[in-house]
Amino acid sequence: MINQDYKILELIKEKILSNGPINLADYMKICLTHPEYGYYIKNKPIGTTGDFITSPEISQMFGELIGLWIVQIWIDHKKPKNFSLVELGPGNGTLMVDILRSTKMIEGFHDALDLILIEISPTLQQVQKKSLGSFRVHWQTEIGSLPEQPTIIIANEFFDSLPIRQFKRDSNEWLEVMISIEDSNKKECNQLCFELIDIGKKKQFPSETDDIPNGTIIEISEMTQKTINYISDHIHKNSGAALIIDYGKEGNVGDTFQAVRQHQYSNPLKSPGLTDLTSYVDFSEIRNSAEKSGLIATKLTTQADFLKNLGIEKRAKILAEKLQNDELLLHQAALKRLIHYREMGDLFKVMGLRSQTSPPLIGLEI
């Protein structure tokens, strides 16, 4: 692991020494998805032994209710005999395992679905294959080229990991936050640092940003825009829906670039390739891109309200009747973690996207 850390750092240093400071997006791409040493390529980051834990890993109820949501969309679209079920960044495959388990008794549903998992990590692809067993799955490393048929897309904690660029308003000008070497004259220096660079006319901002106060930081994810544009165009053309669950807000929220290692926040410039790098999702960016393509984006809601609308409290009560002692306590703690406002219930937000002709989305609009 030390070797991996060193290799990534040397790659970043070489790039900076050759071409000057790099932007946050390039830094994140190298650290997370470098084909040999990237964090997502070489590691198993999810779970108690990893660096973070996601909702599907906390309780089966999360995946069961998402499965209910998907089935209702399928029914609302008059049960097409062929449709794509796509998950972006499936992690360990836990969410999809729970979705498939909870929907196997729905007549015709499994026969109709073409399951597509978008996963860049060969390591996680192998974990997913083991989790999903004999179920037929098609893996892709990026979202392009989906089949031209009705499509339901699930993105749970996917967009927060996409690369961002960060800009700061200073002296009525926009400067870009870049990554540099603390002492750029010394090849042996291993300390990275942030540096503000005058972007001049390299990046054009809308004129309305001229009145933004000095000190303001904005984050832009070009990959998020590209991904949502593709999803929106595809659903607009083929019908269907998308469900996006992530931590974030609508509108700019300032500096949210962060690193997580072993379930603790850490310095994003230390141990590159060994820490998860994320940022808050700007749901207004997703809404604007989707609506430009003719989709309807639902009102942003909390994970707590979404899961309650789908009946998680009733489901939890049914499961609790079969549990006792420590198992019951763990079950109750899992429910609290998913829906309590001081935990994931309020931090994580939910937005649905659908075509204009699709019925309202369960849990979000009805």
N, C-alpha and C positions, 0 to 999 in steps of 0.2 A: 504493500500500500504506500510505503514511503517512496518507492520508485515511481509509482503512478503520479503522486504529488509532484515529485521533482520533474518528471517528463512534461507535464502540463505547464508548469512554471517556466521551464526552459523554452517551450514552444511560444508562450506568450512573450517572454523576454526577447526572443529572436525576432518576433513580429514587430515589437515596439522599437527595438534597436535598428531595424531595417527601414521601417516606414513611419515611425513616430507613434504617439499615443493612439490607442484603439478605443472605439466606443463600447458602451456597455453591451450592446447586442452582440458584437463580435466576441467580446470576453465571455458572455454567457454561452454562445455557440461552442466555443473551444472547450470550456469547462464541462459543459453538460453533454455534448454530442460528438466530441472528437471520436473518429471511428476506432481508434485504438485505446485511448486513455480517458474518454469522457465519462462523467459521473454516471449517466444513465446507461452507458454501454457496458461498463465493467462491474457495476454494483447492483445489489438487490436492496433498494433504498426504503422499501415500504414494510411496515410491521414493527413489532416490539424490538426486534433485533436490528432494524434499519435506522434511518434518521428521522422518519416521520410516519404517522399513521393516518389513514383516510377513513371516511365514514363506513364504507363496506367492511373494513376490517374490524370495526367496533361492534357491529351487530348485523345479523342476517336480516333484520327487519328493513334495513335501508334498501338492500337489493330486492327484497320481496315487494316493497311498495313501488320501486322503480319498474319492476316487472309488471305490476298492475297498471301503472301509467302507460307503459308501452302497449300492452294488450288493448287498453281502451282506445288508444290512437288507431291501432289496427282495426278494431271493430268500427270505429267512427269512419274509417275509410272503406267500409264495406268489405272487410276481410280480403284484401287482394291475395291472389294465389301465389304471388311472388313479390317480396319486398325485401329491402336491405335493412338490417339492423347493424348500425355502425357504432363502435365505441372508440373514442379518442383517448389514447394513453391508458390502457386497461390495467396497468400495474401488475399485480399478482394474478389477476383474473378473477378475484373474489366476487366483484360486483356481477360480472357476467355469469358466474357459476350460480349465484343466488337468483338471478333473473331467470335463467333457464330452468332451474329446479322448481321455482314457484309458478312457472307457466306451462309445465309439461302436460298438465291435464286439460289445457285449453285446446279443444278439438281444432285441428288444422293449422294451429299457430306455428308449431315447430316445423311442420312440413313446408310452410310458406316462406319461412325466413332464410335469407342468405346472410350469414354472420360474417362481418368484416371487422377486424381489429387493426387499428392504426397504431403501430408500435415500432419505434426506431431501434430499440435495444434488443440485440440478439439474446442477451441473457434473460430479459423479461419474457421474450417470445417463448423460450424454452419453459419457463415457469408457467406461462399461460397454457401451453400445450399439455403440460402435466396436469394442471388444474381442470381443464376442460375435457380431458379424456378423449373419447372417440367422437365427440361432437364435431361435425364438419365446420371448419373455420378457414377463412381466407385472410392471410396477413398482408398488410401493406405498410411501408415505412412512411408514407405520406398520404394525404387524403384525396389527392387527385384521382381521376378515372374511376369513380364509383359507377356501378351499373345504372342504366337509365330506367329506373323503376321507382315506385314509392319508397321513401327512405325515412327511417327514424334514427336520429343521431344522439348519442349520449356523450357528454363531456363533463366528467366529474373530476375536479382539480386538474384540469389540462391546461387551460389558458394562462394560469399563473406562472407556468414554467416557460412560457414562450419569451424569446429575447425582447428586451426593450432598449430604447435609447432615452436618455434623460437630458433635459435642457433646463438651464437656470436663467432667470431674468436678472440682469445686473447692469446698472448704469443705462437703463432703457434699451439694452441690447440683449439678444439671446446668446448665451454661451452653452456649449455642450460639455456635459460631464464625461470625461474620458479616463482611461486607465493608463498610467505611466509607471516608470521605474523611479523609485525615490531618488536615486542618484544615477541619472541616465548616462553619465560619463564612465560608469564602472560596470563592466560586464559581470563582475562577481557579485554585484548587489542583488539580493533576492527579495527585496521589500518592494511590493507594489503600492501605488498610491493613486488617489483621485486627483485629476487636474482639470481645470476649466479652460476650454479652448474657444476662441472666437471663431464662429462658424461662417461669418461674413454672409455671402449669398448662397452658400452651399445648401442651406435648408431654408425654404421659404415658409414662413408662418402666415396664417390668415391675418388680415389687417386688424381684426378685432382684438388680437393679442397685444396690440400696441399699448393698450391701457392697463395691462396686467401689472400689478405692483412689483417693484424690484424685490428680489429674494424668493419669488415664486418658482417652484420646480414643477415641471410637467414631464410626464412619461408617455412615450409613444411606442406602440408595438406594431411594426409593419407586418410581422408575421401573423399577428392576430387579425389585422385587417384583411390580409390575403386569405386566411383560412375562413373567416366569416363570409367574405365575398363569394368564395367557392360554395360553401354550405348553402348560402342564401340563394344563389343562382340555381343550384341543383334542386333544392326543395321547391323553388318557384316553378321550375320546369316540370318536375316529376311528382309533386305533392309530397306531403309528409310533415315532419316536425323535428325540432331539435330541443334538447334539454341541456341547459348549461348550469352547473353548480360549482361555485368557486368563492373564494374570499375576495371582496372588492366592494366598490360602490359605483354610483353613477356620477361621472364627472371627475375632474382632476383631484387627486388626494395628496399631492406632494410627493416627497421622497419615500417610496415604499420598497425599494430594492433591498433584499435581505437574504441571509444565508441561514440554513438550518443544518445542524450536525448532531446526531445522537439525541434528537428531540429537544435540542437547545439552540437558541439563536447564537450565531457566531459572526465573526468578521468575514464579509464576503470576499475580501482580498487575501485571506489566509487559507492555506490548504486548497488551492484550486484543483478541481477534479475530485475532491473528497467531500465536498459539501453540496447540498442542494441549494440552488439559487432561484429565487422567485420574486414576484412583485404582485401588488394588488391589481386585480382586473378592473379596467374601466368599462363598466357595463353600458355607459352611454355611447362609447365607441362601437360596441357590438350592436346596440340598438340602431344607431345611425346607419351603419353598413347594411344591416338586415332590411331596414325600411327602404333604403335606396334601391334594393333589389325587388321590392314589392311584397316583402313579407310583413306579417304582423308580429311585433315583439310584445310580449306580455309585460305588465307592470312588474318591476323588480320586487321580489318578496324574500323573506328570510327562509332559511332551511327549516326552521322550527314550524313556521306557518304552513309551508308546503307539505311537510310530513304529517302535520296534524290534519290538514285538509284531506290527505289520503288515508287517514285512519290509523296512524301509528299508535296512538294511545289505546285504542280498542285492540289492536293486534298484540300490543305489549301485555295487556291484561290476559288475553287468551294464553299466551306463552307462559306467563307467570304462574298460571294454575297448575302447570306440570313441574314447577321448580320449587326447590326449598334450600334453606341454609345458604351456603356460599354461592351456589349457582343462582339463586334468586337475587342475592345482593349484587352480583356481577351484572345480571340482567337489568336491574333497576339503575345501576350506575351507567350502563351503556345507553339506556333511554335518556337519562339526564344529559349525558355528554352530547347526544345528537340534537336535543331540542331545547336545552336550557339556554337562556339568553346570555349568560356569562360564559358559555362554552361555545360549541359549534353552532348552536341554534341561531344565534344572531350574527356571528362572524361570517358565516357562509350565506351567500345569497343565491337565488334561483331565478332564472329567466327562461322562458320558452319562446321558441320561434315557430311560426307555422305559415302555411300558404293562405292566401286570402279566402280560398274556397274551403279550407278545412274547418271543422267544427271547433268551438272553444276547447282549450286544453284543460283537462281535469287537474284539479289541485292548484291551478294558477288563474283560471278565468271562471271556473264554476265550482 
